[in-house]
Each structure stands twice: as structure tokens, then as C-alpha cells.
Amino acid sequence: MEPSRFRREVADWLAGNLTGEFARLRGLGGPGREHEEFDLRLAWERHLAAAGWTCVGWPVEHGGRGLSLEDQVAFHEEYAASGAPARVNHIGEQLLGPTLIAFGTPEQRHRFLPGIAAVRELWCQGYSEPGAGSDLAAVSTSAVLRDGEWVINGQKIWTSLAHVADWCFVVARTESGSRRHHGLSYLLVPLRQEGVTIRPIQQLTGTSEFNEVFFDDARTAAGHIVGEPGEGWKIAMATLGFERGVSTLGQQIGFRRELDDITAEARRLGTYDDPLLRADLTRARIGLRVLRAHALRTLGQAAGPEVAVGKLLWAQWHRGLGELAMRARGARSMVSDGDELDEWQRLFLFTRADTIYGGSDEIERTIIAERVLGLPREARP
């Protein structure tokens, strides 16, 4: 089938602009590699914004292009296929922006959406806590309204890119004595203020894109609450729905490139002659096609069992790919060159976290069983 005119437009623009200093960005960034050329990737993303290639799925009246789902898929796939670097503004563009469009006030949309579209303000996600990881309803970070401001106290953890972000959307408990999903609110909090401390966490890969964030009487304006007080759980779940949207198809292009490279490495090293490895590489390729088919059939859906299992599917697949990378390289995969990991070792180590971050597999299955399928609740102490 001939590529659409729009798909060719995207591909041509990327080919014409990933040049000069931007050319060295090809393939850089992404999970476990967010430190790579961050400043230049930020400049690249602002270059995208100036040409109208950010927020392509947002409505035109909110600063986007208003593209159809088909054209959004084309954009994300061509972007990934070009080797363009991982986006630095994903959290603002793909998560918070759609949340504010759906639930924000006109004043909030006017204040925050232009800064996201132009990549002037970067965002991070303040959900998990030391005692509330995948079980988000257990958050204890508190916020009280005092003298026209929310005063926030508590700690968040595993906060991706907080060390480079300007703002954080924070799920906090605003009703004293409330439990679980009740009494939570969704606040927009500036990070560059006294009362906010950010400490990077070193990961298995040696990099530090995750952070601890401490709030000690941190403040944000009374109007920086999305929805009504106590609606935080509903808003937070909507944000997660946006997170698992159309951009996952671009993610799968990256997965395919990793699988192709691992297969080529196995051929080069001779490990491809192992029939068991060869069979598992074939299964991985079939699994990737299943991921794409699943993403396409759930495109545009906000809820339901099919949507809910998406994260489980790709996380398990990608973790298995990291294991295949080690098998493809054989004994040499166990040796590092000094303190530096090669790309396959880094892939293996970081993908161990795929089934944990963003909701561990165990918690995800419980949520699907109880809240999506309506099965009896798991016994709890």
C-alpha cells in the first residue's frame, strides 16, 4: 500500500531536519538513556515545536494540529523509524496536556498548554511514594489549603526526570483521615521553590533518571487543582489512560529496531545457529506483531479489559527481549569494559524494571480483576 501523503510529509520533514548538529541525536535517549545529549535533545524538541510538530493530536484550539488517529499513528511511527531522539517532553505532551484539555479549567489550559506545546516548561509525574508504589491509593503525601495556597508535605519516589522538570502533577491527600481512593486531589506544583528537594536515584544501569522528591511546606496556588478536591483518583486514572495511547505504536518501532539488532548480533556471533535461540527470536517477532495488532484494535478506547492489559503485554515482551539479548551474545554478555555497560547489557538491566514501573504486573492484574472484570476483591489484612 502506498504511504499516505501525510506520512510522506512527516518522513520528508524529519529527513530534512535531522541534519547538522541534530544528526548526532539519532537513536539517543529513552528509558535508561535519558542522560544522553539532553540539552541538544531539548533544543531539537523546541525545533519541532517551532515547526508545529509537537502535540499533533491536541485540538487546534489548544495549540495542536487536531490530527486524526490514523495520522497520529503515522507521525509517531515515522518519527521512530527516522531514528529521531527520544522526546524530552513526553510527560507534559502525552500525559498532562490531554488531562488538562479533558478536565482543566479555561484558566489552567490558558496558563499551561502553551508552555507544553512550545516546550518551555517540562513536567514530571508525582504519583508513587515509598509506601505507595503500584498501589497508588495508599499515598500519604498531604496538602491543606491555607491562605489561598495548597501547602504540601510528603515524599514521592521514582519520579522520572524530576531533576530537569519545572512542574510536577502531584496526587496528594487533601481530606484528613481519608483512606484509599477517597480524599485525594490532583495538584499542579512548581518544583523550583524552597520546600522542594530532588535527589536522583542511581539505577542498575548506573544512570539516574528517577528521583526522590521531598515536599516540606511546598506551595502552589489554590487554583492549581485539576477537578474538584477529592477527585484526584479519577483524574489520575484518566492520565494513565492517556499515557497508554497512540504513542505506544512509535514505541513498538523502537522495539522492532532492538529486535532486528539483536538478531543481527546473533548472526554475527554465530549464536543464531542455536535452534532454541532462533525459535525464541521468531516468537519475539510474532509477539511484536501481536502488540501492534492489540494497540491498533484499542486505539481511541479509554477503558475496558482490552485497554487494561496493554501495559502487561508490552512489559513482559520487552523484559523477555532483554533476556534474549544476553543469550544472543553468549558468555561475552557477562563481561563489561571497565565501568561501562554495552547497549545490550543496559537493555537487559533496564528491562528488569519494565514489569515494575508504571504499575507492577501483580498490582495491574489485581486492578484488572477487581475494577475491570468485577471479580471478588482479593483478601486483604
C-alpha positions in Angstrom: 0.0 0.0 0.0 1.3 3.4 -0.9 2.2 5.6 2.1 -0.2 8.4 2.8 0.6 11.9 1.7 0.8 12.9 5.3 3.2 10.1 6.2 5.5 11.1 3.4 5.3 14.8 4.6 6.4 13.7 8.1 9.2 11.5 6.7 10.5 14.2 4.4 10.5 16.8 7.2 12.4 14.6 9.5 14.9 13.7 6.9 15.5 17.3 6.1 15.8 18.4 9.7 17.8 15.6 11.4 20.9 17.2 9.9 23.8 19.3 11.2 24.3 19.1 14.9 20.9 17.3 15.2 22.2 14.4 13.1 24.2 13.0 16.1 20.9 12.7 18.1 19.8 9.7 16.1 18.9 6.8 18.3 19.7 8.6 21.6 17.6 8.9 24.7 14.8 6.8 26.1 14.4 4.7 29.2 17.8 4.2 30.9 19.4 6.6 28.5 17.7 9.9 29.3 21.1 11.5 30.1 22.2 11.2 26.5 22.7 14.7 24.9 19.8 16.1 27.0 20.4 19.7 26.2 20.6 19.1 22.5 17.5 16.9 22.6 15.7 19.7 24.3 16.8 22.1 21.5 15.6 19.6 19.0 12.2 19.3 20.6 11.9 23.1 20.6 12.8 23.0 16.9 9.9 20.5 16.5 7.6 22.9 18.3 8.6 25.9 16.1 7.6 23.8 13.1 4.3 22.7 14.6 5.3 19.0 15.2 4.5 18.8 18.9 1.1 18.0 20.4 -0.1 16.8 17.0 -3.2 15.1 18.4 -4.3 18.0 20.5 -7.3 20.1 19.2 -6.3 23.1 17.1 -7.9 25.5 19.6 -5.5 24.2 22.3 -2.3 24.6 20.2 -2.2 21.2 18.5 -2.8 20.0 14.9 -6.0 18.2 15.6 -4.8 15.1 13.6 -6.9 12.1 13.2 -5.9 8.9 15.0 -4.6 7.5 11.6 -2.3 10.5 11.1 -1.2 10.5 14.7 -0.1 6.8 14.2 1.7 7.8 11.1 3.5 10.6 12.8 4.7 8.5 15.8 5.7 5.6 13.5 7.7 7.8 11.1 9.3 9.7 14.0 10.5 6.4 15.5 11.5 5.0 12.1 13.7 8.0 11.3 15.8 7.4 14.4 14.9 10.7 15.8 15.8 11.0 19.5 13.5 10.1 22.4 11.3 13.0 23.4 12.1 15.0 26.5 8.6 16.5 26.8 6.6 13.2 26.7 5.1 13.7 30.2 3.8 17.1 29.5 2.6 16.5 26.0 1.2 13.0 26.2 0.0 12.9 29.9 -0.7 16.3 31.4 -1.8 18.1 28.3 -4.7 15.7 27.4 -5.6 15.7 31.1 -6.0 19.5 31.2 -7.9 19.5 27.9 -10.3 17.0 29.4 -10.6 18.2 33.0 -8.8 21.5 33.4 -10.4 25.0 33.7 -10.1 27.5 30.9 -7.6 29.4 33.1 -5.5 26.3 33.6 -5.5 25.5 29.9 -4.5 29.1 29.1 -1.7 29.1 31.6 -0.1 25.7 31.0 -0.9 24.3 27.5 1.1 26.9 25.5 4.2 26.2 27.6 3.9 22.5 27.0 3.4 22.9 23.2 6.4 25.2 22.9 8.5 23.0 25.2 9.1 26.0 27.5 8.1 24.1 30.7 8.9 20.5 31.4 6.8 18.3 33.7 7.1 15.2 35.8 4.6 12.8 37.4 4.3 12.8 41.2 2.4 9.5 41.9 4.5 6.8 43.6 5.7 7.0 47.2 7.9 4.7 49.3 4.8 3.2 50.8 2.6 3.6 47.7 4.3 2.3 44.6 2.0 0.4 42.2 -0.7 0.7 44.9 -1.3 4.4 44.3 -4.4 4.6 46.5 -2.1 4.3 49.6 -0.5 7.7 49.0 0.1 9.7 52.2 1.5 13.0 50.8 -0.8 15.6 52.2 -2.0 19.1 51.1 -4.0 21.6 53.0 -5.5 24.8 51.8 -4.1 27.7 53.7 -4.2 31.5 52.9 -5.1 30.9 49.3 -2.4 28.2 48.7 -2.1 24.5 48.9 0.7 23.6 51.4 2.2 20.2 50.5 4.2 17.8 52.7 5.4 14.3 51.9 7.6 12.3 49.6 7.4 11.0 46.1 9.7 8.4 44.6 10.7 7.0 41.2 9.8 10.4 39.7 11.2 10.3 36.2 13.0 13.4 35.0 12.1 15.5 38.1 15.7 16.8 38.1 15.1 18.6 34.8 11.4 19.4 35.3 9.9 22.7 36.1 6.5 21.4 37.3 5.0 18.2 38.8 1.4 17.0 38.8 1.0 15.5 42.3 -1.6 13.2 43.8 -2.0 14.3 47.4 -4.4 13.5 50.2 -6.4 16.7 50.9 -9.0 15.2 53.2 -7.6 14.5 56.7 -8.4 10.9 57.8 -9.5 9.7 54.4 -8.3 6.3 53.1 -7.6 4.6 49.8 -9.2 6.2 46.8 -11.1 8.8 48.7 -9.9 12.3 49.7 -7.2 12.5 47.0 -6.7 15.6 44.8 -4.6 16.3 41.7 -2.4 19.3 42.1 0.0 21.2 39.8 3.1 22.1 41.8 6.1 24.2 40.8 9.4 22.4 41.6 11.7 25.4 41.6 10.9 26.7 45.0 12.0 26.4 48.6 10.4 23.4 50.2 11.1 21.0 47.3 14.2 18.8 47.4 15.1 16.5 44.5 17.6 13.6 44.9 18.5 11.4 41.9 18.4 7.7 42.4 21.2 5.6 40.8 19.8 2.7 38.8 21.3 -0.7 37.9 22.4 0.9 34.7 24.4 3.5 36.5 22.2 6.3 35.2 19.9 8.4 37.3 16.7 9.4 35.5 14.5 8.5 38.5 14.4 10.7 41.6 13.1 11.1 45.1 11.1 14.4 45.6 10.5 15.8 49.1 7.9 18.4 49.8 8.4 20.3 53.0 5.7 23.0 53.2 5.9 23.4 49.4 3.2 25.6 48.0 1.1 26.0 44.9 -1.8 28.3 44.1 -5.3 27.4 45.2 -6.4 27.3 41.6 -3.8 24.8 40.6 -6.0 21.8 41.4 -7.4 19.8 38.4 -11.0 18.9 39.1 -12.6 19.3 42.5 -11.0 18.4 45.8 -11.4 14.6 46.3 -11.5 13.9 42.5 -7.8 13.1 42.4 -8.2 9.4 41.8 -10.5 9.9 38.9 -8.1 12.4 37.3 -5.0 10.3 38.0 -6.6 7.3 36.3 -7.5 9.3 33.3 -3.9 10.5 33.0 -2.8 6.8 33.0 -5.2 6.2 30.2 -3.7 8.9 28.1 -0.2 7.5 28.9 -1.1 4.2 27.1 -2.3 5.9 24.0 -1.2 6.3 20.4 2.5 7.0 21.1 2.9 3.3 22.0 2.9 2.5 18.3 6.0 4.6 18.0 7.5 2.8 21.0 6.9 -0.5 19.1 9.0 0.8 16.2 11.9 1.1 18.7 11.2 -2.4 20.0 11.4 -3.7 16.4 14.7 -2.0 15.9 16.1 -3.6 19.0 14.9 -7.0 17.9 16.4 -6.5 14.5 19.8 -5.5 16.0 19.8 -8.5 18.4 19.0 -10.9 15.6 21.9 -9.3 13.5 24.2 -9.6 16.5 23.3 -13.3 16.9 24.0 -14.0 13.3 27.4 -12.2 13.5 28.5 -14.1 16.6 27.1 -17.5 15.4 24.7 -17.9 18.3 21.8 -17.8 15.7 22.8 -21.4 14.9 21.3 -22.4 18.2 17.8 -23.7 17.3 16.3 -22.7 20.6 17.5 -19.1 20.4 16.4 -18.9 16.8 12.9 -20.2 17.8 12.7 -17.7 20.6 13.7 -14.8 18.3 11.0 -15.9 16.0 8.4 -16.0 18.8 9.5 -12.5 19.8 8.9 -11.2 16.3 5.4 -12.8 16.3 4.8 -11.3 19.8 5.7 -7.8 18.5 3.1 -8.2 15.7 0.6 -9.2 18.4 1.5 -6.0 20.3 0.9 -3.9 17.2 -2.5 -5.6 16.5 -3.6 -5.1 20.0 -2.6 -1.4 20.0 -4.5 -0.8 16.8 -7.7 -2.5 18.0 -7.7 -0.5 21.2 -6.8 2.8 19.6 -9.0 5.6 20.9 -10.6 3.5 23.6 -10.4 5.0 27.1 -11.3 1.9 29.2 -12.1 -1.8 29.1 -10.3 -5.1 29.6 -8.5 -4.9 26.2 -7.0 -1.5 27.1 -6.2 -2.5 30.6 -3.9 -5.4 29.5 -1.8 -3.3 27.2 0.9 -2.5 29.7 1.1 -6.1 30.8 1.7 -7.3 27.3 4.5 -4.9 26.3 6.3 -5.0 29.6 6.5 -8.8 29.6 7.6 -8.8 25.9 10.3 -6.2 26.4 11.7 -7.8 29.5 12.0 -11.1 27.5 13.8 -9.2 24.8 16.5 -8.1 27.3 17.0 -11.7 28.2 17.3 -12.7 24.5 19.9 -10.0 24.1 22.1 -11.7 26.7 21.5 -15.2 25.2 22.4 -13.8 21.7 25.7 -12.5 23.0 26.6 -15.7 24.9 29.3 -15.6 27.6 30.6 -12.2 26.5 27.4 -10.7 27.8 28.6 -11.2 31.3 31.8 -9.1 30.9 31.8 -5.3 30.9 34.5 -3.0 29.6 35.6 -1.3 32.8 32.6 0.6 34.3 30.8 1.0 31.0 27.9 -1.2 30.0 27.3 -2.0 26.4 23.9 -1.4 24.8 22.7 -5.0 25.3 23.7 -5.1 29.0 22.0 -1.8 29.6 18.9 -3.1 27.8 18.8 -6.3 29.9 19.3 -4.5 33.2 16.8 -1.7 32.5 14.1 -4.0 31.2 14.1 -5.8 34.5 12.1 -2.7 35.7 9.6 -2.8 32.8 7.2 -5.1 34.8 7.6 -2.9 37.9 7.4 0.8 36.9 4.1 2.3 35.7 2.3 -0.3 37.8 3.8 -3.7 38.7 2.4 -6.7 36.9 1.0 -8.1 40.2 -0.9 -4.9 41.0 -2.0 -4.5 37.4 -3.6 -7.9 37.4 -5.4 -7.2 40.7 -6.8 -3.9 39.3 -8.0 -5.6 36.1 -9.6 -8.4 38.1 -11.4 -6.2 40.6 -12.1 -3.0 38.8 -12.4 -4.0 35.1 -13.8 -7.6 35.3 -15.7 -7.1 38.6 -14.2 -10.2 40.3 -14.3 -10.6 44.1 -11.8 -8.5 45.9 -8.5 -10.1 47.0 -8.3 -10.8 50.7 -6.5 -8.0 52.5 -5.4 -7.7 56.1 
